[in-house]
Amino acid sequence: MHDPSPAGVPLALVVHNSDAGTDPVPRADIEAVLQAAGMRTLYCAHGKDDLDAALASPFDLVVCAGGDGTLAHVASSLEQVERPIGVLPLGGSNNIAHALDVEGDWRDLPRRWSLDRWTLLDRCEADGPWGRRRFVEAVGAGLLSDSFDNVDGEPGTPSEKRANGRKAFRTALEKAAPFPCRIEAGDWCWEGDCLMVEVMSIPYVGARLRLAADGDPADGLFDVILVTPKDRARMLAWCKAPDDAPCPIEARRASMVRLAVNDLSFRLDDRSPDERLSGVVTARFRPQPVRILVPARSLSQENA
């Protein structure tokens, strides 16, 4: 770090999911790396300590040590958006970090941060039958949600976890039954039967599947991905090697989306607010994005 706080040493609030990933990282290891990079630390155990209270305390930056769920919760909850978030991607997919080009060994990232080098991440909210909920990645219904419930095995590595998730997605795509859906989005609308609908704020969902090929996590636009029964064959072909070619479904864009689905629950990010409820959801962007620290390029990246 090269940006001294008024006290001379930046104070980092560490929000840590101690269960993240296939090989969870202990608190002591994270704090040791941050302190070696020139930071003081405060600690908040995600899912155990009071996150809102921690985010209301004095600090210079938030360090989010976990997966997509932890980062989405921190980004959605942060009120003082001028305080940047440093991401240590410890999860299996790390879709948000990947969308923001936060890559590499987590131990190497903190020394490459600077408080004046950041990018923006949009934050969203959805009004539905369960009230108003915040999200960062996507709101959707259909086969992707089904695939989350049918991932096989206990993966030993993040890459194995993603492979299992992609296999579950292909299986769900093969078996998915059509359901009626209606979308109203500003100057366009769509109604018909589909296998999946995703209203995406970042390019990736699930097991790091880039469904929105040109998605931008800070442009204030949703990428709406509709997979209909006639799209099944080409989606199955794409799923054989999804990193090698763009998704064959063209995204439709909108700044606000009203999505109507009956008899299927909605998913916000990686879970449903209430699996008993379906109906209508309105998704929109919240007024202020958050700042995500962008690591300087490492020597190995410069030489690549």
C-alpha distance (Angstrom), angle and dihedral (degrees) to the residues before:
residue distance angle dihedral
M1 . . .
H2 3.78 . .
D3 3.82 101.0 .
P4 3.80 114.0 88.7
S5 3.78 117.9 -151.3
P6 3.82 118.1 -136.3
A7 3.80 87.3 -90.1
G8 3.80 89.9 55.1
V9 3.80 97.1 -110.5
P10 3.83 123.4 65.9
L11 3.79 114.8 -111.4
A12 3.81 112.3 -138.4
L13 3.79 123.4 -161.6
V14 3.80 103.6 -147.0
V15 3.82 113.6 -151.6
H16 3.79 103.9 -170.3
N17 3.77 133.2 -175.5
S18 3.78 101.9 -156.3
D19 3.82 91.0 -165.8
A20 3.81 97.3 51.4
G21 3.78 120.1 129.5
T22 3.77 133.4 -3.5
D23 3.82 93.4 -66.7
P24 3.83 107.0 35.0
V25 3.80 116.6 -143.8
P26 3.82 117.7 -133.0
R27 3.79 121.7 -122.5
A28 3.81 92.1 -117.7
D29 3.81 92.2 58.2
I30 3.80 92.5 51.7
E31 3.78 95.3 47.0
A32 3.81 91.2 46.6
V33 3.82 91.3 54.7
L34 3.81 92.3 47.5
Q35 3.80 93.1 47.5
A36 3.82 90.3 48.8
A37 3.82 87.0 54.2
G38 3.81 90.2 56.1
M39 3.80 104.5 -94.2
R40 3.77 137.8 126.0
T41 3.80 114.6 -139.0
L42 3.78 142.0 -140.5
Y43 3.79 116.3 -172.1
C44 3.81 133.0 -138.4
A45 3.80 120.6 175.7
H46 3.81 105.7 -140.9
G47 3.80 111.2 -126.6
K48 3.80 92.6 14.5
D49 3.81 109.2 53.1
D50 3.81 126.2 53.8
L51 3.81 103.8 -88.7
D52 3.81 95.6 -171.7
A53 3.80 91.2 53.0
A54 3.79 91.3 47.8
L55 3.81 92.1 49.9
A56 3.83 89.6 51.6
S57 3.82 91.8 57.7
P58 3.85 124.2 93.2
F59 3.82 114.9 -86.3
D60 3.79 140.2 134.5
L61 3.80 99.6 -133.1
V62 3.80 140.6 -0.5
V63 3.79 117.4 -123.2
C64 3.79 109.7 -154.7
A65 3.82 108.9 -158.3
G66 3.78 108.7 -176.9
G67 3.78 142.6 50.9
D68 3.78 135.3 -58.6
G69 3.80 94.2 -66.9
T70 3.79 93.3 55.8
L71 3.80 93.5 45.0
A72 3.81 92.6 47.2
H73 3.81 91.1 50.4
V74 3.80 92.6 49.4
A75 3.81 94.1 44.8
S76 3.81 92.2 47.0
S77 3.82 93.6 47.6
L78 3.80 101.1 43.6
E79 3.82 110.4 108.3
Q80 3.82 99.6 177.2
V81 3.79 95.0 63.9
E82 3.81 93.8 177.8
R83 3.80 86.7 74.6
P84 3.81 106.5 87.3
I85 3.79 127.7 -133.2
G86 3.78 121.6 -131.0
V87 3.79 112.4 -156.3
L88 3.79 125.4 -144.3
P89 3.84 100.5 -175.2
L90 3.80 104.9 -146.5
G91 3.82 100.0 152.2
G92 3.77 132.8 96.4
S93 3.81 101.4 -104.0
N94 3.82 104.0 13.8
N95 3.80 89.8 -166.5
I96 3.80 96.0 167.8
A97 3.80 94.1 48.5
H98 3.80 90.8 46.1
A99 3.81 91.0 51.1
L100 3.82 89.0 53.6
D101 3.84 94.5 47.0
V102 3.80 92.8 -112.6
E103 3.79 97.5 151.0
G104 3.79 140.3 151.7
D105 3.78 139.0 53.4
W106 3.79 108.5 -24.1
R107 3.83 90.4 -135.3
D108 3.79 89.9 62.7
L109 3.81 98.1 48.7
P110 3.85 104.5 75.5
R111 3.80 95.2 59.1
R112 3.82 88.2 53.1
W113 3.82 94.8 54.6
S114 3.78 125.3 103.9
L115 3.79 121.9 -177.0
D116 3.80 91.4 -132.7
R117 3.82 95.4 52.7
W118 3.79 110.8 77.9
T119 3.78 144.6 127.2
L120 3.80 130.1 -144.8
L121 3.79 130.1 -104.0
D122 3.79 120.9 -163.8
R123 3.80 120.7 -130.0
C124 3.80 123.6 -149.7
E125 3.77 142.0 -166.5
A126 3.79 134.6 -158.5
D127 3.80 130.0 -154.2
G128 3.79 110.3 -152.1
P129 3.78 143.8 143.2
W130 3.83 87.7 -67.2
G131 3.81 93.9 54.1
R132 3.81 125.3 -109.7
R133 3.81 119.8 -21.0
R134 3.78 132.4 175.6
F135 3.80 125.0 -130.0
V136 3.80 141.7 167.4
E137 3.81 109.6 -166.7
A138 3.82 112.3 38.0
V139 3.76 149.1 -46.0
G140 3.78 116.0 -136.4
A141 3.78 151.5 140.2
G142 3.77 137.0 -144.7
L143 3.76 135.3 37.1
L144 3.82 99.3 0.2
S145 3.78 89.5 59.0
D146 3.81 89.5 48.2
S147 3.81 91.1 51.6
F148 3.82 91.3 56.9
D149 3.79 88.9 62.1
N150 3.81 95.0 51.2
V151 3.80 107.2 49.0
D152 3.81 110.1 139.0
G153 3.77 129.0 -136.8
E154 3.78 138.7 -0.9
P155 3.82 105.0 -77.2
G156 3.77 119.9 -140.3
T157 3.82 97.2 -157.0
P158 3.83 137.4 26.0
S159 3.81 90.6 -109.7
E160 3.80 90.5 53.0
K161 3.79 89.7 49.0
R162 3.81 90.9 52.8
A163 3.82 90.7 47.0
N164 3.81 90.4 52.6
G165 3.80 90.5 48.5
R166 3.79 92.6 50.3
K167 3.78 91.5 48.9
A168 3.82 89.2 52.1
F169 3.82 89.7 49.6
R170 3.82 91.9 52.7
T171 3.80 91.1 48.2
A172 3.80 91.6 49.4
L173 3.82 90.2 48.0
E174 3.80 91.3 53.4
K175 3.80 92.4 51.5
A176 3.81 102.3 33.3
A177 3.80 117.4 128.9
P178 3.81 119.3 -146.0
F179 3.79 119.7 -106.1
P180 3.82 130.8 -170.5
C181 3.79 116.6 -101.6
R182 3.78 137.2 174.2
I183 3.80 126.6 -163.8
E184 3.80 127.5 -170.2
A185 3.80 114.8 -172.2
G186 3.79 118.9 164.8
D187 3.81 107.5 -82.6
W188 3.81 97.0 9.2
C189 3.78 139.8 47.9
W190 3.78 136.0 -175.5
E191 3.78 133.8 -162.5
G192 3.78 130.4 179.5
D193 3.79 145.7 82.1
C194 3.77 119.5 -45.8
L195 3.79 140.8 169.8
M196 3.78 95.2 -143.2
V197 3.78 139.9 4.3
E198 3.79 123.0 -167.2
V199 3.81 126.0 -178.4
M200 3.80 100.2 -161.9
S201 3.79 132.1 -166.4
I202 3.82 94.4 179.0
P203 3.82 127.0 37.6
Y204 3.82 97.1 -112.6
V205 3.80 135.5 65.0
G206 3.77 135.6 169.9
A207 3.79 115.9 -6.9
R208 3.82 92.1 7.7
L209 3.80 93.2 -71.2
R210 3.81 110.6 166.6
L211 3.78 98.2 -144.6
A212 3.82 93.1 156.9
A213 3.80 100.8 56.8
D214 3.81 94.6 -172.9
G215 3.79 98.1 30.3
D216 3.81 118.3 144.9
P217 3.84 118.9 -158.5
A218 3.82 92.3 -149.1
D219 3.83 107.7 37.2
G220 3.82 98.2 94.7
L221 3.79 91.8 -120.7
F222 3.79 131.3 112.4
D223 3.78 119.7 -137.7
V224 3.80 106.9 -140.9
I225 3.80 113.9 -153.9
L226 3.81 116.9 -166.0
V227 3.80 118.9 -174.7
T228 3.80 111.3 -167.4
P229 3.83 128.0 -172.8
K230 3.81 90.5 -97.7
D231 3.82 89.0 57.1
R232 3.80 94.4 56.4
A233 3.82 97.8 93.9
R234 3.80 96.9 49.0
M235 3.80 91.7 43.9
L236 3.80 90.1 52.4
A237 3.80 89.6 50.9
W238 3.82 90.9 50.1
C239 3.80 91.9 48.1
K240 3.80 90.8 64.2
A241 3.82 89.4 73.8
P242 3.82 108.8 2.6
D243 3.82 94.3 168.8
D244 3.80 92.4 59.2
A245 3.82 101.0 61.4
P246 3.82 140.0 19.6
C247 3.77 117.7 -90.7
P248 3.82 107.5 -89.9
I249 3.81 93.4 -133.4
E250 3.79 113.5 92.1
A251 3.78 112.8 -134.1
R252 3.79 122.5 -127.4
R253 3.80 115.7 -147.4
A254 3.78 135.5 -141.1
S255 3.80 139.9 151.4
M256 3.81 92.3 -136.6
V257 3.80 128.8 24.3
R258 3.79 132.2 -167.0
L259 3.80 109.5 -159.1
A260 3.82 123.7 -170.4
V261 3.81 120.2 -167.0
N262 3.79 126.1 160.3
D263 3.80 127.2 -155.8
L264 3.82 94.4 9.0
S265 3.79 126.9 88.3
F266 3.79 121.7 -124.0
R267 3.79 124.9 -121.4
L268 3.80 123.5 -143.7
D269 3.80 110.5 -161.2
D270 3.82 102.7 -41.4
R271 3.81 102.7 -17.2
S272 3.78 145.4 39.7
P273 3.81 118.7 -107.8
D274 3.81 87.9 -143.7
E275 3.80 122.8 -4.0
R276 3.81 90.7 -158.6
L277 3.81 93.3 65.2
S278 3.80 133.2 77.0
G279 3.79 133.4 156.4
V280 3.81 128.8 92.5
V281 3.80 129.8 -4.8
T282 3.80 126.4 -174.3
A283 3.81 114.3 -158.6
R284 3.79 123.5 -164.9
F285 3.78 141.1 157.3
R286 3.77 122.5 -97.9
P287 3.82 116.4 -125.3
Q288 3.83 100.9 -110.2
P289 3.81 126.7 47.8
V290 3.79 121.1 -154.3
R291 3.80 128.2 -117.8
I292 3.80 118.3 -114.0
L293 3.80 117.9 -164.7
V294 3.80 113.3 -119.4
P295 3.81 112.9 -147.1
A296 3.78 117.3 -129.4
R297 3.76 112.9 -111.1
S298 3.78 113.3 -87.4
L299 3.79 122.8 -126.7
S300 3.81 90.5 -105.9
Q301 3.81 90.3 53.1
E302 3.81 91.5 48.9
N303 3.80 89.9 52.9
A304 3.81 95.1 44.8
